[in-house]
Amino acid sequence: MRDVLALILSGGGGDRLGVLCAERAVSALPFGGKYRIIDFVLSNCCHSGVERVGVLAQHAPASLNDHIGAGRAWDLDRRTGGVVILQPYQTRSHAGWYRGTADAIAQNWDWIEEHRPERVLVLSGDHVVRMDYRPLVASHVQRGAAVTVAVTQVPATEAHRFGMVHVEPSGRIRSLEEKPAQTDAALANMGIYLFETERLGEMLRARPVDIVLDVLRPQVAAGQPVYAHDFSGYWEDVGTVASYYRANLELVREQPRLALHDARWPILTRDEERPPVWMGADAAVEDSLIANGCRIEGKVERSILFPGVHVGRGATVSECVIMADTRVDSGARVSHAILDKYVRVGAGAVVGEGTGAGDPALDWLAGLSLVGKDSWVPEGGRVFRPSSIGVGGRYEDFREGLLDANTVVPNRRWFEELP
């Protein structure tokens, strides 16, 4: 795999994830109790023997940069090769932002040429996937393909969420559809592409914007050898609130589809130095993932708790995703909710109350309550679902201690509180 260079597309702003990606890229979103979403593709690279990796970052990259660092957790802190964060830049002859996926690659072509790879593996940093890339490369070489696209089967009811691919019996791609309302195609585009470097350079000369619309479709239409590689392992696009919540809570099933404990293909991450979990005399935990540094005095059911979460005495957390250093005070109840980092739920407060049925315009909330980073739910407050509290939400956002269903509270910026 030394002739392969990987490019991870991590510039997405995650509009469909609302407040969860207000200040971070989707690929930096916490997942599974201790990981970030990008950990999965970086781990795949490590285990597949891909030693040269570029991460194309754009939206709110600070969290992503801090997490990846020099790449030591994935054995990518190398003198030659390793991992590099590639952000947009501006010079007298070069203008800034990435216009799209293909443009992001084109703007970094000089860096790619410096490494002189035979092939370029383009990966999505926004998907949770456990995949060995070596069979993909072997299939690509054997067929003499110009481009190979990884595909996987999805239910017909989910096809509208994905780019769908029509494949001939030989494995050659006949056509691609982008999020069709109706289709007879059963294979979804996974956002994983392997290009011959020289051919990719030719494709990018016209400065295309989007890989699928401006690169792959013209290649297929021109009769170029574009093939599909069928993948049957775990893959999940967590780009919506519903899919992110579902993928997390699937981990606490008795037999989850994604087995994080599988030592044959461990998911690597930058681990936090936290003390072991502490559980009080009245604590009760059922079907949950509890990360190091958590202090549990109440009850936790079918939930994911990230490092440093504190569940107070008599408090209940049920079917939730709760991110690092959030505190649920005594007697509070939180259910069917996603709480970001550093949230404080006051004593006796209730978050996630109600049936979850609401305004069709808020279907993207999937019937949940979302609470943004650094928010405070006041003591005795009640948050009905579906609802969303922006970053830095305060008691002033509540009306007599209540936050009604179908309420979306905007982000509160730090400078708004300056005198």
Buried (B, 14 or more C-beta within 10 A) or exposed (E): BEEBBBBBBBBBBBEBBBBBBBBBBBBBBBBBBBBBBBBBBBBBBBBBEBBBBBBBBBBBBEBBBEBBEEBBBBBBEEEEBBBBBBBBEEEEEEEEEBBBBBBBBBBBBEEBEEBEBEBBBBBBBBBBBBBBBBBBBEBBBEBEBBBBBBBBEBEEEEBEBBBBBBBEEEBBBEEBBEEBEEBEBBBBBBBBBBBBBEBBBEBBEEEBBBBBBBBBBEBBEEEBBBBBBEBEEBBBBBBBBBBBBEBBBBBBEEEBEBEBEEEEBEBBBBEEEBEEBEBEEEBEBEBBBBBBBBBBBBBBBBBBBBBBBBBBBBBBBBBBBBBBBBBBBBBBBBBBBBBBBBBBBBBBBBBBBBEBEBEEEBEBBBBBBBBBBBBBBBBEBBBBBBBBBBBBBBEEBBEEBEBEBBBBBBBBEEEEEEE
